[in-house]
């Protein structure tokens, strides 16, 4: 038996005994289709939880900072239940942009917003899971954040 036949037999055995779950395959395909070679990447530089105010129950707050060479994105993630989060953020320096949520498991849902003059935006009811934000700036360039789990 040559190497190709051995690898084919092993592949068939794994597919029969321990197949890759379809949602994992779909997430992988979706991540590749969401790749934007023309967009600048801002990567996660800081991720921390903020202490809850006294007496507040069931609300969690998380602060994320994505840094790039010419633009940074600051996001406050607030969640009051397990299924969705509210994202409140701003672009630094402030600029106009169309913001779109890229979500691996909810790719069919279009969640978007526009920044105001101060570069601020709000995205309510973002489903939990792996997300990335895409910003189409007013000068026709694009910026995307690295993927992060909400």
C-alpha positions in Angstrom: 0.0 0.0 0.0 1.5 3.3 -1.0 1.3 6.6 1.0 -1.7 8.0 -1.0 -3.8 4.9 -0.4 -2.9 4.9 3.3 -3.9 8.5 3.7 -7.2 7.9 1.8 -8.0 4.9 4.1 -7.2 7.0 7.2 -9.4 9.9 5.9 -12.3 7.5 5.3 -11.9 6.0 8.7 -12.0 9.3 10.4 -15.0 10.5 8.4 -16.9 7.4 9.4 -15.9 7.2 13.0 -15.4 10.9 14.0 -16.7 13.2 11.3 -16.1 17.0 11.6 -19.4 18.6 12.8 -21.2 20.5 10.0 -21.3 23.7 12.0 -17.5 23.7 12.4 -17.1 23.2 8.6 -19.6 26.0 8.0 -17.8 28.3 10.3 -14.5 27.6 8.6 -16.0 28.3 5.1 -17.6 31.4 6.4 -14.3 32.7 7.9 -12.6 32.3 4.5 -15.4 34.1 2.6 -15.3 37.0 5.1 -11.6 37.5 4.4 -11.0 41.0 3.0 -7.5 41.4 1.4 -8.1 45.1 0.7 -9.0 46.0 4.3 -6.6 47.1 7.0 -6.6 45.0 10.1 -6.9 46.4 13.6 -5.9 43.7 16.2 -7.1 43.2 19.7 -4.7 45.1 22.0 -6.6 45.2 25.3 -9.5 43.1 26.7 -10.7 43.5 30.2 -13.9 43.4 32.3 -15.0 46.5 34.2 -16.2 46.0 37.8 -20.0 46.2 38.1 -21.5 49.2 40.0 -22.8 48.2 43.5 -26.4 46.9 43.3 -26.4 46.1 39.6 -27.2 42.4 38.9 -27.1 40.5 35.6 -25.2 43.1 33.6 -21.6 42.5 32.5 -19.3 45.1 30.9 -16.2 44.3 28.9 -13.9 46.8 27.2 -12.0 45.9 24.0 -9.4 48.0 22.3 -8.3 47.2 18.7 -5.2 49.0 17.5 -3.9 49.6 14.0 -1.3 51.8 12.4 -3.6 54.7 11.7 -6.9 53.9 13.4 -8.0 52.4 16.7 -11.4 51.0 17.7 -12.6 51.2 21.3 -15.7 49.0 22.2 -17.7 48.5 25.3 -19.6 45.2 25.3 -22.6 45.1 27.6 -24.6 42.0 28.1 -27.8 41.6 30.1 -28.6 38.1 29.0 -26.7 35.2 27.5 -27.9 35.4 23.9 -27.1 39.0 22.9 -24.7 41.9 23.6 -24.8 45.6 23.0 -21.7 47.1 21.4 -21.0 50.8 21.9 -17.8 52.0 20.4 -15.8 54.8 18.7 -13.2 55.2 16.1 -10.0 57.0 17.1 -9.3 59.4 15.5 -13.0 60.2 14.9 -14.2 59.6 11.3 -17.4 58.7 9.5 -17.9 55.0 8.7 -20.5 52.4 8.0 -20.1 49.6 10.6 -21.1 46.0 9.9 -20.9 43.0 12.2 -19.3 39.9 10.7 -20.6 36.9 12.7 -19.6 33.3 11.9 -22.7 31.6 13.1 -25.2 34.3 12.2 -23.8 35.2 8.8 -27.2 35.6 7.3 -28.2 38.4 9.7 -27.1 41.9 8.7 -26.3 44.0 11.7 -25.0 47.5 10.8 -24.8 51.1 12.0 -23.2 54.4 11.1 -20.8 56.4 13.1 -21.7 59.9 14.1 -19.4 62.9 13.7 -17.5 61.9 16.9 -16.8 58.4 15.4 -19.3 56.8 17.9 -21.6 53.9 17.1 -24.1 51.5 18.8 -24.9 48.0 17.7 -27.7 46.6 19.9 -28.5 42.9 20.1 -25.4 41.3 18.7 -25.6 37.5 19.1 -22.9 35.9 21.2 -20.1 34.0 19.5 -17.2 34.9 17.2 -17.5 38.4 15.7 -15.4 40.9 13.8 -16.4 44.4 12.8 -15.9 45.9 9.4 -15.7 49.7 8.9 -16.2 51.2 5.5 -14.6 54.7 5.9 -15.8 57.8 4.2 -12.6 57.8 2.0 -13.7 54.4 0.6 -11.1 52.4 2.5 -12.0 49.5 4.9 -10.8 48.4 8.3 -11.7 45.1 10.0 -11.1 44.0 13.6 -9.6 40.7 14.4 -12.1 38.0 15.5 -13.2 38.0 19.2 -15.6 35.8 21.1 -18.4 37.7 22.8 
